[in-house]
């Protein structure tokens, strides 16, 4: 491809994409976002925003003097992104993976394909409210539909973390309706959540299951032959055919779900099951039982904390 065949310089395209993603999913964009991500000056960052608005997406952003930043307008339409939440996940994951300093960096990858599975849909208005309530330490009023009975309820939530698992977003929050901390999938929020002016009274330090770290010992399914177990152990880089995982008690059952492990209910075919839990984790089982009994179900939980609360 000739240099003139590309409509936008690659470095500019990356900055324009960040402009859209941050504005759409966080609800507030400043020049600092661009400066910190690309190591450029404030003047160049301001020029990038103005060029984006003038040449690519007139009217997409509005400057809010109170917030001292740009917010998405009511007529916002993605131009250099798809407007999907997984783009926000990718941005955060990229920042995390590049946070370390490398002596040399040579990314000469061959042709590759990233398999994208279906994602649970999260509306930008829901994500913005969740980010704002978590960051500002404020209550969130939201309509939430339970998978258990299909009833939509008005919830009063106090969140401390946003979590993502397999491109599904969850809000870890205290709920006044249930009187406990739970993981709430953002895809089940209805309407437009409202960030209350009231400060949260429950925080991460009070979330016992979130703060308790437990160890899971995962091994190849013992119903497999010795040679098959050796293959599975090699697949996962196990040592002595054992894999030790540490996780928060609140998320333990969901880590196992991601591995296809269902304690007490394995798949009849060990070639499908492949892995099993070698140790007993009472705290995890108690957590699972409470989740199964709850009428206001938060859905399956999460296994990767992409960005925690007020550090967003």
BARO-460483 format. One line per field, with one value per residue (C-alpha): z negated, x, y negated; residue number from 1; chain. Coordinates in steps of 0.05 Angstrom, whole numbers, m for minus. Each point is the difference from the previous one (the first is absolute). Layout:
BEGIN
zz <- (Z, ...)
xx <- (X, ...)
yy <- (Y, ...)
pos <- (NUM, ...)
unit <- (A, ...)
//
This chain:
BEGIN
zz <- (0, 19, m55, 35, 2, m75, m15, m71, m28, m45, m61, 9, 9, m67, m34, 33, m22, m72, 4, 21, m49, m62, 16, 15, m57, m55, 17, m8, 44, m16, 35, m57, 26, 66, m31, m49, 50, 57, m33, 38, m24, m19, 61, 47, m39, 6, 74, 8, m34, 43, 64, m19, m10, 63, 50, m24, m48, m4, m59, m33, m62, m42, m49, m70, m40, m66, 12, 36, 55, 62, m6, 55, 31, 7, 74, m12, 54, 2, 59, m12, m48, m2, m64, m34, m73, 19, 31, m69, m29, 54, m15, m75, 13, 48, m51, m52, 44, 21, m70, m9, 28, 54, 19, 71, 32, 67, 17, 66, m3, 59, 28, m58, m17, m66, m13, m25, m34, m11, m54, m49, 23, m46, 18, m6, m48, m47, 3, m11, m61, m29, 12, m31, m61, m14, 11, m40, m56, 7, m1, 65, 11, 54, 29, 2, 28, m36, 41, m55, 7, 57, m44, 6, m66, m22, m36, m43, 11, m28, 45, m11, 63, 73, 23, 68, 16, 70, 26, m48, m48, m73, m57, m68, m47, m66, 10, m50, 26, m17, m54, 30, 52, 67, 73, 45, 76, 33, 58, m47, m19, 30, 13, m18, m69, m42, m40, m67, m36, m63, m18, m6, m70, 22, 31, 22, m70, m25, 56, m37, 58, 46, m49, m17, 46, 8, 38, 51, 19, 70, 29, 63, m5, m35, 44, 58, 15, m25, 70, 8, m67, 21, 62, m40, m51, 56, 31, m64, m20, m64, m48, m23, 34, m47, 13, m60, 11, m49, 5, m41, m35, 33, 68, m12, 27, 64, 10, 0, 47, 49, m4, 11, m71, m35, m70, m15, 70, 50, 73, 11, 54, m31, 69, m4, m74, 3, m67, m71, m68, m46, m65, m38, m7, m50, 7, 74, m7, m51, 48, 57, m44, m19, 72, 21, m55, 14, 34, 28, 39, 23, 52, 9, m30, 26, 5, 20, m34, 57, m37, m72, m24, m16, 37, 65)
xx <- (0, 26, 7, m53, m50, m13, m51, 26, 70, 4, 23, m56, m51, 21, m9, m68, m23, 21, m39, m63, 8, 13, m54, m52, 14, 26, m42, 56, 61, 58, 66, 34, m29, 37, 63, 10, m16, 43, 53, m17, m9, m65, 1, 4, m54, m46, 14, m18, m68, m15, 21, m43, m60, 13, 20, m30, m58, m30, m47, 20, 29, m19, 44, m28, 29, m23, 34, 58, m1, m35, m63, m37, m57, m70, 15, 65, 15, 63, 44, 67, m26, m59, m29, 6, 21, 53, 39, 3, 24, 54, 24, 6, 33, 51, 18, 10, 43, 45, 8, 66, 64, 34, 73, m18, m68, m6, m72, 9, m62, m21, m70, m47, m74, m31, m63, m54, m58, m69, m1, m53, m24, 11, m29, 48, m48, 3, 76, 9, m45, 37, 68, m23, m33, 61, 51, m38, m18, m75, m64, m29, m75, m14, m53, 25, m34, 12, 13, m32, m70, 4, m25, 29, 16, 25, 66, 42, 73, 67, 56, 74, 25, m14, 18, 4, 0, 0, m23, m58, m3, m22, m7, 23, m47, m36, m75, m49, m54, 39, 45, 64, 54, m13, 24, m52, 6, m8, m37, m60, m7, m62, m15, 53, 32, 5, 61, m25, 30, 3, 68, 8, 2, 27, 69, 50, 29, m68, m6, 23, m4, 36, 58, 8, 50, m4, 41, m29, 38, m19, 22, m15, m64, 21, m46, 49, 56, 71, 21, m62, 11, 72, m26, m49, 55, 45, m57, m5, 73, m14, 55, m7, m68, m26, m19, m6, m45, m13, m63, m49, m52, m55, 25, 25, m60, 3, 74, m19, m58, 49, 42, m62, 1, m66, 14, m46, m28, 55, m13, m10, 54, 69, 26, m48, 10, 77, 11, m24, 8, 46, m12, m63, m16, m58, m1, m10, m55, m36, 5, m29, m58, m18, 2, m45, m51, m2, m64, 34, 52, 63, 15, 66, 58, 67, 72, 40, 1, 18, m6, m17, m46, 29, 65, m40)
yy <- (0, m68, m52, m43, 58, m4, m55, m14, 6, 60, m39, m49, 55, 30, m67, m12, 69, m16, m65, 38, 57, m42, m50, 54, 48, m45, m61, m51, m12, m47, m14, 37, 66, m10, m29, 57, 55, m25, m42, m64, m71, m34, m45, 60, 37, m60, m4, 74, m11, m61, 37, 60, m46, m41, 53, 65, m8, m70, m6, 66, m34, m60, m37, m1, m58, 29, 67, m34, 51, 25, 42, 39, m39, 27, 10, 38, 52, 43, m16, 35, 53, 47, m28, 68, 10, 51, m58, m32, 67, 5, m70, 14, 68, m32, m52, 54, 44, m58, m28, 36, m29, 42, m6, 19, 7, 36, 18, 35, 44, 44, m3, 16, 3, m21, 41, m46, 35, m31, m52, m22, m68, m59, m67, m60, m36, 60, 4, m75, 2, 60, m32, m66, 31, 44, m55, m52, 48, m14, 40, 25, 6, 51, 45, 71, 63, 65, 63, 41, m27, m50, m56, m70, m32, m68, 9, m46, 20, m22, 25, 5, 36, 11, 69, 34, 74, 28, m68, m5, m59, 5, m49, 24, m37, 0, 5, m28, 47, 63, m27, 28, m10, 33, m1, m33, 10, m68, 32, 11, m73, m32, m73, m52, 8, m63, m19, m25, m59, 43, 28, 76, 29, 68, 7, 52, 8, 25, 52, 62, 49, m49, m9, 74, 33, 76, 52, 48, 63, 23, 66, 42, 40, 64, 41, m12, 48, m18, m21, m43, m33, m15, m36, m42, m17, m23, m42, m40, 0, 39, 20, 72, 0, m54, m72, m47, m61, m56, m41, m40, 43, m41, 22, 70, 38, m41, 14, 73, m12, m31, 63, 43, 28, 12, 27, 58, 2, 19, 15, 75, m2, m13, m21, m58, m14, 5, m37, 8, m33, 39, m38, m18, m73, m9, m75, 7, 51, m44, m58, 43, 23, m71, m21, 58, m17, m74, m25, m62, 38, m35, 53, 36, m37, m22, 21, m61, m67, m47, m65, m11, m54, m67, 12, m6)
pos <- (1, 2, 3, 4, 5, 6, 7, 8, 9, 10, 11, 12, 13, 14, 15, 16, 17, 18, 19, 20, 21, 22, 23, 24, 25, 26, 27, 28, 29, 30, 31, 32, 33, 34, 35, 36, 37, 38, 39, 40, 41, 42, 43, 44, 45, 46, 47, 48, 49, 50, 51, 52, 53, 54, 55, 56, 57, 58, 59, 60, 61, 62, 63, 64, 65, 66, 67, 68, 69, 70, 71, 72, 73, 74, 75, 76, 77, 78, 79, 80, 81, 82, 83, 84, 85, 86, 87, 88, 89, 90, 91, 92, 93, 94, 95, 96, 97, 98, 99, 100, 101, 102, 103, 104, 105, 106, 107, 108, 109, 110, 111, 112, 113, 114, 115, 116, 117, 118, 119, 120, 121, 122, 123, 124, 125, 126, 127, 128, 129, 130, 131, 132, 133, 134, 135, 136, 137, 138, 139, 140, 141, 142, 143, 144, 145, 146, 147, 148, 149, 150, 151, 152, 153, 154, 155, 156, 157, 158, 159, 160, 161, 162, 163, 164, 165, 166, 167, 168, 169, 170, 171, 172, 173, 174, 175, 176, 177, 178, 179, 180, 181, 182, 183, 184, 185, 186, 187, 188, 189, 190, 191, 192, 193, 194, 195, 196, 197, 198, 199, 200, 201, 202, 203, 204, 205, 206, 207, 208, 209, 210, 211, 212, 213, 214, 215, 216, 217, 218, 219, 220, 221, 222, 223, 224, 225, 226, 227, 228, 229, 230, 231, 232, 233, 234, 235, 236, 237, 238, 239, 240, 241, 242, 243, 244, 245, 246, 247, 248, 249, 250, 251, 252, 253, 254, 255, 256, 257, 258, 259, 260, 261, 262, 263, 264, 265, 266, 267, 268, 269, 270, 271, 272, 273, 274, 275, 276, 277, 278, 279, 280, 281, 282, 283, 284, 285, 286, 287, 288, 289, 290, 291, 292, 293, 294, 295, 296, 297, 298, 299, 300, 301, 302, 303, 304, 305, 306, 307, 308, 309, 310, 311, 312)
unit <- (A, A, A, A, A, A, A, A, A, A, A, A, A, A, A, A, A, A, A, A, A, A, A, A, A, A, A, A, A, A, A, A, A, A, A, A, A, A, A, A, A, A, A, A, A, A, A, A, A, A, A, A, A, A, A, A, A, A, A, A, A, A, A, A, A, A, A, A, A, A, A, A, A, A, A, A, A, A, A, A, A, A, A, A, A, A, A, A, A, A, A, A, A, A, A, A, A, A, A, A, A, A, A, A, A, A, A, A, A, A, A, A, A, A, A, A, A, A, A, A, A, A, A, A, A, A, A, A, A, A, A, A, A, A, A, A, A, A, A, A, A, A, A, A, A, A, A, A, A, A, A, A, A, A, A, A, A, A, A, A, A, A, A, A, A, A, A, A, A, A, A, A, A, A, A, A, A, A, A, A, A, A, A, A, A, A, A, A, A, A, A, A, A, A, A, A, A, A, A, A, A, A, A, A, A, A, A, A, A, A, A, A, A, A, A, A, A, A, A, A, A, A, A, A, A, A, A, A, A, A, A, A, A, A, A, A, A, A, A, A, A, A, A, A, A, A, A, A, A, A, A, A, A, A, A, A, A, A, A, A, A, A, A, A, A, A, A, A, A, A, A, A, A, A, A, A, A, A, A, A, A, A, A, A, A, A, A, A, A, A, A, A, A, A, A, A, A, A, A, A, A, A, A, A, A, A, A, A, A, A, A, A)
//
